[in-house]
Amino acid sequence: MAYVNQTRASAHFGLRNRLSALVSVITERFAHYNTYRRTVAELNQLSARELADLGIHRSQIQSIARQAAYEA
């Protein structure tokens, strides 16, 4: 008969490690949001002709920015 004992190394994270992880997550999310916001602003500054040259319709700007920020 075999016996397996599995322990998690991260089960006893100290407060310092948890706070560090939280700050890391918040920083990452803020960076993604800033990328999204910047991309939307830059694409909205383009004229309809410039967007057409890129093959983008104005209704696609938010989804393109979301893809650039969160899926890259």
C-alpha positions in Angstrom: 0.0 0.0 0.0 1.3 3.4 -1.0 0.9 6.7 0.9 1.2 10.1 -0.7 1.4 13.3 1.2 1.2 16.4 -0.7 2.1 19.7 0.9 1.9 23.1 -0.8 5.0 25.3 -0.4 2.8 28.3 -0.8 0.3 27.3 1.8 2.0 29.3 4.5 2.7 32.6 2.8 3.7 35.2 5.2 1.9 38.6 5.3 4.8 40.2 3.5 4.7 37.7 0.6 0.9 38.1 0.3 1.2 41.9 0.3 3.9 41.7 -2.3 1.8 39.4 -4.5 -1.1 41.8 -4.2 1.0 44.8 -5.1 2.3 42.8 -8.1 -1.2 42.0 -9.3 -2.4 45.6 -8.9 0.6 46.9 -10.8 0.1 44.5 -13.6 -3.6 45.3 -14.0 -2.8 49.0 -13.9 -0.2 48.6 -16.7 -2.7 46.6 -18.8 -5.4 49.3 -18.3 -2.9 52.1 -19.2 -2.0 50.2 -22.4 -5.7 49.8 -23.2 -6.4 53.5 -22.5 -3.4 54.7 -24.5 -4.3 52.5 -27.5 -7.9 53.8 -27.5 -6.8 57.4 -27.3 -4.2 57.0 -30.2 -6.7 55.2 -32.5 -9.4 57.7 -31.8 -7.0 60.5 -32.9 -6.7 59.0 -36.4 -9.0 60.1 -39.2 -11.5 57.9 -40.9 -9.2 57.6 -43.9 -6.2 56.6 -41.8 -8.2 54.0 -40.0 -9.5 52.7 -43.4 -5.9 52.4 -44.6 -5.2 50.3 -41.5 -8.3 48.2 -42.2 -9.9 49.3 -39.0 -13.5 50.6 -38.5 -14.1 53.0 -35.7 -16.4 50.5 -34.0 -13.5 48.1 -33.7 -11.2 50.4 -31.7 -12.2 49.2 -28.2 -11.9 45.5 -29.1 -8.5 46.1 -30.8 -7.3 48.0 -27.8 -8.5 45.3 -25.4 -6.8 42.7 -27.5 -3.5 44.7 -27.5 -3.6 45.3 -23.7 -4.9 42.0 -22.3 -4.0 39.3 -24.9 -0.5 40.3 -25.8 
